[in-house]
């Protein structure tokens, strides 16, 4: 049975599936992809403090769904699974012979309350021109609020007004009939060794693929790490970074330092650098400390950061939930595999898509500050989407877009 056939059968049976490839270390060592199946994903297994040896799934906001946990009950390493590669021949038989019967044992499904979020018929009918107009209109509204031009409900300008909002939009694309998530996962692993690549299926959230440049928390006891990754520009841009990007980066870095300090963790801070991640580059500060705190606790303390929500965080999340025309679901949440000791890597789910039959929905966003220009922010989101768009085009699964305005 090929990996593609095993994936399809697993999805039909309602099983959980995870394929992930960790980012390379210093551009030298590229880890092998790891794969596992969880036949019990249909049961209610929430993410909990103290969970070990499995895959953490956390959405942008709990309004969009629960925190979940997948167990590696059937595991293999490599690309094509077979009976010998699986951890247990009996589990293999259970999957290949009795998968449909197993599903009947777990009739309760968590999808009812959120499945509708993945179908946005208005979005399916829109073209890039409509997306462009709506995005720019929303950004201009946000910049007016950030500039404190819009009074609050009492008619008074709030001294605690928003300073940044991360605004996103989605693009829906029809795929070639031969497109398959496993092929896209392999292509992303090959194209982007420095990114954390994930293919996930869970009965609650469906099928997602992500290629994240941003580590939320990495733990190798006793060392704990994170990064401030913000500010974006095209690779063709030369010269110093602009004030807007530098200030955006500083908001994220200050937030991370304050959060780690709240856990009494003293940090070593690396100097600001420029790093390429896919078709764009960002400002980067790596931070590292020593602590007995668990990876889970630190991730909960940090998420969501100003890099994916805005600042102040609570106010920006509230604005996003009340005003963005789509639900983010797993976009801008975090995920990753943690071993028996709780060590591992949790990355922010950026440069991602939701796969629904032969259609995918891509998510992309930009950090909006008072001085932001709507068309410039639009172009930034389009460049970020190239991480996935370029691969989809190279595979021959989509046609080049009719035109991304402003390019």
N, C-alpha and C positions, 0 to 999 in steps of 0.2 A: 504494500500500500504506500503510495507516494505521500509526501508531506501535504500536498494540496488536497488529495482525497481524504487524508486523515483530518485535516482542518475542516473540510466541508461536512464530514460525518459528525465531528465533534460539535459543530455549530448547530446542526439539525437536532442533535440530542440535547442541546441546552447546556453543554459543558463549558467550563471556562478554559481559555487558551491564552498563554503568554509566550511570545518570542521576544527576546531582548538582547541587545548587543551594547555593552558598556563602551564609553568613549575611550580612545587611545590615551595612553599616558605619555605626555610630552611628545606626541606625534610619532612615537616609536613602536610601542607594543599595542597591537589591535586585538582585543580579546575575541575569543570565539563566541558566536551566538549561542544562547541557551534557549531551550524550549521545554515547556511542560503543559500538562493538561490537568484540569481539576474537574472530575466527574460530579463533584458535589456542589458546584457553583450555584445551583438553583436553590440551595438551602440559604437561610438567612445567616450569613457569616459576616458580621460587621467587622471593620477594622477596630482593634482594641489595643490599648497600651499593654505591652507585654507579649503581643503576638510575635511569633518567630518563624523563620524559614518559610517565606512566602512573598507574595507580591501585593504591595499597598496600592490602593486606588482611591484618590481623594479628588472630588470635583472642585471647581472654582469656589462654589458656595454650597452649603448644605441645603439651600433652597432648591438646588438643581439635582439633588439626589444624595444617597447615603455614602459614607466612607465604607469601602469594602476590602476584602482580603481573599486572595486566591492561594490555595495550597498546591504545592508541586507533587501531586499524588502519582502522576505518570510523567517521567522525566527522561529526556535524552539530550545528547550533545552532538552537534553536527548539523546536517541539512536534510537528510532523508532518513526518517525513522524506520526501523524494522523490529522484528521480534527481539533480536538480541540487544538492540540499542535501548530498548525500554527497560525500566527498572524492575519490572515484574511481568513474567509471561502471563500470569493469571489476570493482571490488570489489563494487559493487551487483549486477552480474550474477552474480558468484561466489556471493553470498549467496542471491539469489532463485532461481537456477537449480540451483546445485550444492551447496547447503548439506548435503543428506543425504549426498552423496558425500564431502564434506570430512570429515564425522564418521567415515566408515569408514577414512580415512587415519590417524586417531588413536584406535585401539581402546583404548589404555591409559587407564584412568580412575582417578582418585584417590579416588573416592567410597566404595569398598568398605569401607574401615576406619573410616569415620565416619558413613555414611549412616544407620545404625541409631539414632544419637543423636537424630534428629529425630522419632522415633516413640516416644511414651511412653504406652502404652495405659492405664496406671494414671491418668495425668494427664487423659486424655480423658474418663474416667468420673467425675472428681471435680467437685464443685460448690464454690462459694465457701465454704460452711460448712466443708468438709473442708480446703480451702486455709488458711482462717483458723486452724483448730485446729492444723494441722501447723506453720504459720509461727510462731504464738505459742509453741508448745512448743519449737521450735528456738531462738527468740530467748531464752527463759528459760534454756535450757541454755547458750547463749553467754554471757549475762550472769553466770551462776555461774562460768564459767571466767574471765571478765574480772575478776571480783571476787576472783579467786584463792582461791575456795572449793574448787576441785577440785585435788587434788595430782597431780603427774605420776606416771609409772609406778613411780618409786622411792619414792613416798609423800611426796615433798618438794615444797613450794610453790616454783615456779620464779621466780627473781627477774627472768627475762626473759620473763615471761608476756605473752600477747596484751593489747593495749590497745584494739583495735577490730577488728571483723570486719564486712565488708559481706555481708549475707545476702540472697539473692534467691529468688523463686519465679516460676512460669510459669502463664499462663492460656491455655487452648486454646479457640478459638471457631470455630464453623462459619459460613461466609460465604454470602451470597446468590449464586445461580448466575451472576449477571451481574457479580460483583465482578472487578476486574482490577488488577494491581499498578500499571500506568501511571496509572490514574485516581486511585489512592491517593497516588501520588507528586505528581501535580498538585495534589490537595486539600491535602496537607501544605505544599507550597510556598506556596500561597495563604494558608493559615491562620497559618503561623509564619515570617515573614520573618527573624526573629533567630536561627533554628536552621539548622544544617547538615543538609540533607535529602539522603538517598541512597537510590536503588534499585539493588540489585546482584544480578546472577546470576553464579555461578561453578559449574562442574560439581562442584566439591568440596563447596561449602557450600549450594548451592541458592539460593533467592530470599530476600533480606533487604531490609527497609526500615527506615531509621533516621532519627530527627529529633533530632540531638544538640545539647545546650546547651553542651557542654564542649570547648574546644580543648586538645588535648594539646601540639602544637607547631605554630607558624606561623612560616614563614621568608620574609622578604623581604630578601635579601642587602643589607647585612650584619646586619640586625636579626633577632633571634630572640625569639619570644614564647611564653608559656604562661599558664595561669591556675590558681588554686586556687579551685575551685567546690565547696563542700560546705555542709552545714547546709541543711535544707529545712523550709519551713512553708507553710501554705495562704495564699492571698492575703487571706483574711478576717482573718488574725491581725494585730493591731495591737500597738504598743509595742516595747520592746527585745527583742533576741534572747536566748534562754535560754543558760545556761552550757554545756549539752550541745552545742548547735549551734556555739557559739563555739569550744569545745575541739576539736570535730570539724574545723572549718575550720583551726584552728591546726596540727593534725597534718599536714594536706595541705600547707599553706604552708611549714612547716618542712622537710618532705621535699623539696619542689621546690627550695627555696633550697639545701639540702645537695647535691642532685643537680647543679644548675647550677654550684655552687662546685667540685664534683669535676672539672668540665670547664674550670675557671679562667675562668668567665664571671661578670662583675660585673653585678648586676641593678639596674634601677630598679623600685621597688615602689610600686604605687599603693595608696592608702588603701582599707581595707575598705569595700565598698559592698553594698547590697542590690539584686539584679537579678531581674526577672521572667523566667522561662523557661517558656512554656506556662502551665499552670494552677497553677504553684507559683512560689515565689521562693527564692533561695539567697543565701548570703554569697559575695562575690566579691573576690578580689585578682588583678589583672593584673600580670604581671611581664614585663620586657623587658630585653634586653641586646644587645651587639654581639659577634659571633663569626663565625669562618670555619667552625665546625663544621657538618656537614651536618644537615639535618632528620632524616634516618634515624638517624644516630648519637644525636642527642638524644632522639628518640622511644624508641629501645631503652634508653637510660639511664633514662628516666622510667617506662616501662611495666612492670607495672601500678602505679599510684599508690595511696596510701591511700584515695583517693576511691572506688575501685572494688574494692579488695581488703581493706584494713584496715592495721593497724600492730602490730608490725613486718611489713613486706610479705611476706617469705619465709614467715614462720610463718602469716600469715593466708591466703595462697594455699594452703599445705599443708592447712590446716583446711578450706577451701572445697572443694578437690579431693577430700578424703576424706569429706566429710559432706553437701554439697549433693545433693539427690536427682535433679538433672538436670545435664547438661553445658551449660556456658554457650556453647560454640562462639564465635560472633562477638560475642555480648553482652558488653559491658565490655572488648572488644578495641578496636582503633582502625583507622581507614581514612581515605583521602583521596587527592586527585589532586595530583601533583607534576609541574612542567614540566621543560623540558630542563635548566634550571640547578639543579634540585632544590628550587626554591622552591614553596611552596604551603601548604596547611592540612591537618593530620591531626587529626581529632576522635575523641573517645572514643565508641564506639558505644553510646549510651544511648537510652532511649525507642524501643525497636526491636521488630521482630517478624520471625519466620521464616514464610514463605508456602509452604505445601505443599498444592498443588491448591486446593481451596476451603476450606481450614482454615488459620488462622493461630495461631501461638503467640507470645504477648506475654511479655516479660521485664521484671521490675521488682525493685528491691532497695532496701535501706536500710542505713545505717551504724549498727552496734550498738556502744554503749559500755557501761561497767559500770552506769551509771544509767538505761539505756534501759528504757522501758516497752513491753512487747510489743504491746499494742493500739494505742498511739500510733505505733509503727513500722509496724504493719500499715496504718493509715490513710495514712501517708506513702507507702507503695508504691502504694496505690490511687489517690491523687491523682496520682502520677507516671504511672500507666497511663492517666489521662484524656487525656494528650496524643494518644494514638492512639485510645482508645476513643471520644472525642467525635467524631472525624472519621469513624470507622467507622459510628457511629450516624447522623451527619448525612447520610451517603451512603445510608442505608437498607440497609446490608449486614448488620447484626446487630441483634438485639433488645436493649433495655436489660437489663443483668444482673439476675438475680432478686433481688439485694440484696448489697451489699458490707457485711459486718457491721461495726458500729460507726459507720456513717454515719447 
